[in-house]
Amino acid sequence: MVEALDRGKHVILQFGRFNAVLDYLLVANLVTRRVRQRYEDKMRRYEETKAVADKPRPLMITIEEAHKFLNPAVARQTTFGTIAREMRKYNVTLLVIDQRPSGIDPEVMSQLGTRVSGKLTEERDIDSVLTGVSNRGALRGALESLDTRQQILVMGHAVPMPITVRTRPYDEAFYAAMGGHARPHGTDSDVRDLFGEE
């Protein structure tokens, strides 16, 4: 798997029917510890040689349903906290996706530099997303007032100030603009056809 990442291939781990905490802990520890060690070694080698071939390819680790991996009990037993805190200097970043951000360890949340959030109404979720953010009162109101389907709030390092973004509808015009052709909503072939893959 790590060799596939080195070749620029995407690696997707899907747990399917396995959803016990021990399953997540085992896999998360095996994968993240190997990736962390590999990227630290590669960056050290690059710093010594300054050879372009030795520079580690940027890597983004994406975690969907993040509360399963990053809740306080699990996050402290894996290296995800370290990846969020320290691995940017090794070209590794963490992308965290979750509908209930309050389930994510506050230490990990505090290390996420850029946040993209849809409408939130639960106080705990709002507090979690706004951890370490200034002007929380105004942003709290913005999070609560977003359009449920087509608006997001982007805040943090990637933007000079928090901004609200309206997304495009996924209709025939969208697919035509992307060079694909529209498919019936919800079919697996939507994404494959959009990018010219079968």
Secondary structure, DSSP 4 states (H G I P E B T S, - for coil): -HHHHHTT-------TT---HHHHHHHHHHHHHHHHHHHHHHHHHHHHH--GGGSPPPEEEEEESTHHHHSHHHHTTSSHHHHHHHGGGGTEEEEEE-S-GGGS-HHHHHH--EEEE-----HHHHHHHTTT-SSHHHHHHHHHHS-TTTEEEEEETTSSS-EEEEPPP-SHHHHHHTTS----TT-THHHHHHTT--
